[in-house]
C-alpha cells in the first residue's frame, strides 16, 4: 500500500490521487512551464500502469499526445526530479548503448501505482519488483547516485545488477517460481552471472526458499522480506 501515513490510516485512495495531482501541477507544470498538462498526465498514468516494465521514449509520443520524443525525455526528468519515480537503465559498457536502450520504470511509493495506474487485474509480480527496487535503492544507491541497472543480453534478462563497476551483484525477482517460468528466471540470472563472472546470484520471491546449483554457480532463492530484514 505504500508508506504515506494518512493513506495507511484512512485507506482513502483520494488522498494519494490528490497528492499526485498537486505534484504534477505545482511541482512540474508550473515550475517547468508545461502548457500541455494533459499530455503530462497521460504519460504519468501510462507509466503508473506499467511499473516494472520496459519503456522506450520514442514509442510513447502517441501515448502522451506529443510530437517529439525529446518532450517525453523532458517529462521523464520532471517526474524523477519530483521524486515520483525512477528510470533504471540497461547495463552496458558503452554509455551510448545505455542511453539508447529501453528503461525500466519504478515508482517511489507503491500507493502511487495502485491509485494512478489503470489495470484490469493487480500485477503482484511487478508490485513486488517495484518494492525490491525501492529497498535496493535505499541499501545501495539513491536518486543522485545510480548504482542499479538491469541486464538484458541475448533474450536473457536479469531484473537488477547492483554496483556493476565495483562489486557487482545480480538479483532476479519472481513472485512465484512455477513450472512455466523457473527455467526462464534462472536462465536470465545465470546469464548475468556469467557476464559479470559471479559465482552467486539471488532470486527474491514472495515466500519461497530453495537453492539451485549448476556447475560452480549457486542461486539462492528466498522471500524478499527476509532478504531486507
Secondary structure, 3 states (H helix, E strand, C coil): CCCCHHHHHHCCHHHHHHHHHHHHHHHHHHCCCCCCHHHHHHHHHHHHHCCCCEECHHHCHHHHCCCCHHHHHHHHHHHHHCCCEEEECECCCCHHHHHHCCEEEEECCHHHHHHHCCCCCCCHHHHHHHHHHHHHHHHHCCCCCCCEEEEEECCEEEEEEECCCCCCEEEEECCCCCCCCHHHHHHHHHHHHHHCCCCEEEEEECCCCEEEEECCEEEEEEEHHHHCC
